[in-house]
Amino acid sequence: MFRPSYPQALIARLAALAPGLDAAWDCATGNGQAALLLAAHFAHVLATDASREQLARAASHPRVVYRQALADDSGAPPTSVDLVTVAQALHWFDLDRFYGEAERVLKPGGILAVWCYGAARVSPEIDAILDWFYYERVGRHWPLERRHVEEGYRDLPFPFADIDIGEWTMTASLDRRALIGYVGTWSAVARACAAERKDPLSDLATALAGPWPDAAQGEPRPVTWRMGLRVGRKGPGGAG
């Protein structure tokens, strides 16, 4: 509910790079957020996730087929997919196995696009509070893999020739309640709750009350997330 949406213009750009618009595979689709955007461009979208619970929350679409599957076992036929996408999940994968599966299912000239997003930015004063909460209040509860998101996936191997499509951001208009709700989706917050038996979001709400007072908490403010993006093309003989 509180997570930001991926830019429709980014999906359109990736579709324009793909060798065709017949099929796309959204790996680790979660609730299908990216898959539904892909369905606006591709005739068939395969959306897989290892979690049955996540898939149960996904919205249906006539061009999207949801399937419970691991990242390295999509079930798609060889050389059948024009575009493979992974949104905010690559850092959890066995990369060698996933890249092998992506190379197997992509058509020659097919596109692999993976992306993540980091800290929410609102204003200097609020950003400082969000950074305090991220690094200090719940910092010790982040899994080690989170560092790859902080690096925008630039520290991960990527066995496809990089295609530079510029910098991208996600934007949303959130009031204070919605911003706190978004922070509540962080895995570190859930881990902190379990470890401390206390919801750390109350500390965030207290800290935000100064620059974002109760009288104005319902006023939406623009929020921006910078995206880390890797895009590559499969060559005629395999991965780029």
LINNORHU-V564659 format. One record per pair of residues at least 4 apart in sequence whose C-alpha atoms are under 6 Angstrom apart, sorted by the first residue. I is the first residue (numbers start at 0). J is the second residue. D is the distance in Angstrom with one decimal. If there is no record, write none. Layout:
i=I j=J d=D
i=I j=J d=D
This chain:
i=1 j=180 d=5.9
i=1 j=181 d=4.7
i=2 j=181 d=5.7
i=17 j=81 d=5.6
i=17 j=109 d=5.7
i=17 j=110 d=5.7
i=18 j=81 d=6.0
i=18 j=109 d=5.9
i=19 j=81 d=5.8
i=20 j=41 d=4.8
i=21 j=41 d=5.5
i=21 j=42 d=5.1
i=22 j=41 d=5.7
i=22 j=43 d=4.7
i=22 j=44 d=5.7
i=22 j=80 d=5.0
i=22 j=81 d=5.6
i=23 j=44 d=4.9
i=23 j=80 d=5.4
i=23 j=81 d=5.7
i=23 j=82 d=4.7
i=23 j=83 d=5.8
i=24 j=44 d=5.7
i=24 j=45 d=4.7
i=24 j=46 d=5.9
i=24 j=83 d=4.8
i=25 j=34 d=5.8
i=25 j=46 d=4.8
i=25 j=83 d=5.9
i=25 j=84 d=4.8
i=26 j=47 d=5.2
i=26 j=85 d=5.3
i=27 j=47 d=5.6
i=27 j=48 d=4.3
i=28 j=46 d=5.7
i=28 j=47 d=5.7
i=28 j=48 d=5.5
i=29 j=53 d=5.2
i=30 j=53 d=5.5
i=30 j=54 d=5.7
i=30 j=56 d=5.4
i=30 j=57 d=4.1
i=31 j=57 d=5.2
i=38 j=62 d=6.0
i=43 j=62 d=5.1
i=44 j=62 d=6.0
i=44 j=63 d=4.7
i=45 j=63 d=5.9
i=45 j=64 d=5.1
i=46 j=65 d=4.8
i=47 j=65 d=5.8
i=47 j=66 d=4.8
i=47 j=67 d=5.5
i=47 j=68 d=5.6
i=48 j=67 d=5.1
i=48 j=68 d=5.4
i=49 j=67 d=5.3
i=49 j=68 d=5.0
i=49 j=69 d=5.1
i=68 j=73 d=6.0
i=70 j=97 d=5.7
i=71 j=96 d=5.4
i=71 j=97 d=4.5
i=71 j=100 d=5.3
i=77 j=103 d=5.4
i=77 j=104 d=4.4
i=78 j=104 d=4.5
i=78 j=105 d=4.7
i=78 j=106 d=4.2
i=79 j=104 d=5.6
i=79 j=105 d=6.0
i=79 j=106 d=5.8
i=80 j=104 d=5.7
i=80 j=105 d=4.7
i=80 j=106 d=5.7
i=81 j=105 d=5.9
i=81 j=106 d=5.8
i=81 j=109 d=4.8
i=82 j=109 d=5.7
i=82 j=110 d=4.8
i=82 j=111 d=5.9
i=83 j=111 d=4.8
i=84 j=112 d=4.9
i=84 j=113 d=5.6
i=85 j=113 d=4.6
i=86 j=113 d=5.9
i=86 j=114 d=5.2
i=87 j=114 d=5.9
i=87 j=115 d=4.3
i=90 j=144 d=5.9
i=94 j=98 d=5.9
i=101 j=105 d=6.0
i=102 j=238 d=5.9
i=105 j=109 d=5.3
i=107 j=233 d=5.8
i=107 j=234 d=5.8
i=107 j=235 d=5.0
i=108 j=232 d=5.6
i=108 j=233 d=4.9
i=108 j=234 d=5.5
i=109 j=232 d=5.6
i=109 j=233 d=5.3
i=110 j=231 d=5.7
i=110 j=232 d=4.6
i=111 j=230 d=5.7
i=111 j=231 d=5.3
i=112 j=229 d=5.7
i=112 j=230 d=4.4
i=113 j=228 d=5.9
i=113 j=229 d=5.4
i=114 j=227 d=5.4
i=114 j=228 d=4.4
i=115 j=226 d=5.6
i=115 j=227 d=5.1
i=116 j=225 d=5.8
i=116 j=226 d=4.3
i=116 j=227 d=5.8
i=119 j=223 d=5.7
i=119 j=224 d=4.9
i=120 j=126 d=5.7
i=120 j=222 d=5.6
i=120 j=223 d=5.1
i=121 j=222 d=4.9
i=122 j=126 d=5.7
i=130 j=134 d=5.9
i=131 j=135 d=5.3
i=132 j=136 d=4.6
i=133 j=137 d=5.7
i=133 j=138 d=5.5
i=134 j=138 d=4.2
i=140 j=187 d=4.8
i=140 j=190 d=5.9
i=141 j=187 d=4.8
i=147 j=152 d=5.2
i=148 j=152 d=5.8
i=151 j=227 d=3.9
i=159 j=231 d=4.9
i=159 j=232 d=5.9
i=159 j=238 d=5.3
i=159 j=239 d=3.9
i=160 j=231 d=5.1
i=160 j=239 d=4.6
i=161 j=230 d=5.6
i=161 j=231 d=4.6
i=162 j=230 d=5.3
i=162 j=231 d=5.3
i=167 j=226 d=5.6
i=168 j=224 d=5.5
i=168 j=225 d=4.5
i=168 j=226 d=5.3
i=169 j=223 d=5.7
i=169 j=224 d=5.1
i=170 j=222 d=5.6
i=170 j=223 d=4.5
i=171 j=221 d=5.8
i=171 j=222 d=5.2
i=172 j=219 d=5.5
i=172 j=220 d=5.3
i=172 j=221 d=4.5
i=172 j=222 d=5.9
i=173 j=177 d=5.5
i=173 j=178 d=5.9
i=173 j=219 d=4.6
i=173 j=220 d=5.4
i=174 j=217 d=5.2
i=174 j=218 d=5.3
i=174 j=219 d=3.9
i=175 j=216 d=5.0
i=187 j=191 d=6.0
i=191 j=195 d=5.7
i=192 j=196 d=5.1
i=192 j=197 d=5.1
i=192 j=198 d=5.1
i=207 j=211 d=5.5
i=208 j=212 d=4.6
i=232 j=239 d=5.9
i=233 j=237 d=5.7
i=233 j=238 d=4.5
i=233 j=239 d=4.9
i=234 j=238 d=5.5
i=234 j=239 d=4.9
